[in-house]
Amino acid sequence: MKNKSICRIFMVIFSSLGFLAGCGGNPEIPVEEQGFYMGTVVTVKAYGPKAQRAADEAMKRIRDLQDKMTIQAPDGEIQRLNASAGNGAYVPLSSDSIHVLKTALKYARLSRGSFDVTIGPLVQAWGISTQNPQVPSLTEIERIKKMINYQDLEINEKENTARLKNTGQMVDLGGIAKGYAGDEVVKIFKAYGIESAFVNLGGNVVALGGKPDGSSWNVGIQDPGAQDGGCTGVLKIKDRAVVTSGDYERYFEKDGLRYHHILDPKTGYPSKSGLSSVTIVTEKSMDADALSTAAFVLGLAEGLELVQSLEGVEAIFITGDRQIHITSGLRDSFTLADPGGTYQCHEKT
């Protein structure tokens, strides 16, 4: 499997700010903490007198959410939910897990199942994020598809419990949990009076405020076809989450064919929507996380329709034929890196 080193979304942020390591006493010098959580490199940076305390608490919170929501932890909450699938019993969960599951069901309904966290058995069968990816047999895919149905995930909000109706069903929060973690970190920063910060969870970013001088953060948008991790353009943001789903992020090749990690719950195979990437820009990282996957699977026309039906959501769609489609709200904030290059940009109204 190939897991490309890419500009993802922050090379431009990192290089343009000239960051230095600091202890947090100088408001002009950021505190930076980094770790490996939720299957990716996590970086938090914050400015302010209490930045170190805030960053330490933020990393602790991310670890806590990882332990609850990863399916790799035998005693994690979501793993316990999966292990009890089909036995009829509701499993006690934390308010964190309940909130994420509720939001996941919301976007499953809005996308008509194109985003579906009960996709776990399919993710496991392909193993694209593991050291041993494989192409499942058609028989296996057809069997697994019958188990994918978000309507079989039942939540009892009053009791903070949930269950999966059928044996073998499995929840995988890989398409939404990092987004929730980003939102939780921002809450911590705000509680400590931090006004300028950002979080990068493997390409899922949340910017709090702008740069210390009041200007916008500059966010590079990955060129899906670039071998060197170049960017197609730059997005200027303040107080926004930016999340990209792309077919270049994780993939493997077999018998001359390329299989990426964004699976279509309805076909059982990597999505063939004609898109190379979708970037969602909105207030909440969890919303952006789920929407980027949903819109990618839906494709340009239906994905755009979904985005435009939601208030405060903007998007950048990059198609396989090197066309960039942006929603009207990004007109003044997105700039092509090479206006005379091979990419063409179109505004969708």
Secondary structure as GFF3:
##gff-version 3
##sequence-region A 1 349
A	DSSP	beta_strand	2	3	.	.	.	ID=ss1
A	DSSP	alpha_helix	11	17	.	.	.	ID=ss2
A	DSSP	beta_strand	31	37	.	.	.	ID=ss3
A	DSSP	beta_strand	40	46	.	.	.	ID=ss4
A	DSSP	alpha_helix	51	69	.	.	.	ID=ss5
A	DSSP	alpha_helix	77	83	.	.	.	ID=ss6
A	DSSP	beta_strand	91	92	.	.	.	ID=ss7
A	DSSP	alpha_helix	95	110	.	.	.	ID=ss8
A	DSSP	three_ten_helix	117	119	.	.	.	ID=ss9
A	DSSP	alpha_helix	120	126	.	.	.	ID=ss10
A	DSSP	alpha_helix	138	145	.	.	.	ID=ss11
A	DSSP	three_ten_helix	150	152	.	.	.	ID=ss12
A	DSSP	beta_strand	153	156	.	.	.	ID=ss13
A	DSSP	beta_strand	161	164	.	.	.	ID=ss14
A	DSSP	alpha_helix	177	191	.	.	.	ID=ss15
A	DSSP	beta_strand	197	201	.	.	.	ID=ss16
A	DSSP	beta_strand	204	208	.	.	.	ID=ss17
A	DSSP	beta_strand	217	222	.	.	.	ID=ss18
A	DSSP	beta_strand	231	237	.	.	.	ID=ss19
A	DSSP	beta_strand	240	246	.	.	.	ID=ss20
A	DSSP	beta_strand	250	254	.	.	.	ID=ss21
A	DSSP	beta_strand	257	260	.	.	.	ID=ss22
A	DSSP	beta_strand	275	282	.	.	.	ID=ss23
A	DSSP	alpha_helix	285	298	.	.	.	ID=ss24
A	DSSP	alpha_helix	300	308	.	.	.	ID=ss25
A	DSSP	beta_strand	314	319	.	.	.	ID=ss26
A	DSSP	beta_strand	323	327	.	.	.	ID=ss27
A	DSSP	three_ten_helix	328	330	.	.	.	ID=ss28
A	DSSP	beta_strand	334	336	.	.	.	ID=ss29
A	DSSP	beta_strand	344	348	.	.	.	ID=ss30
###
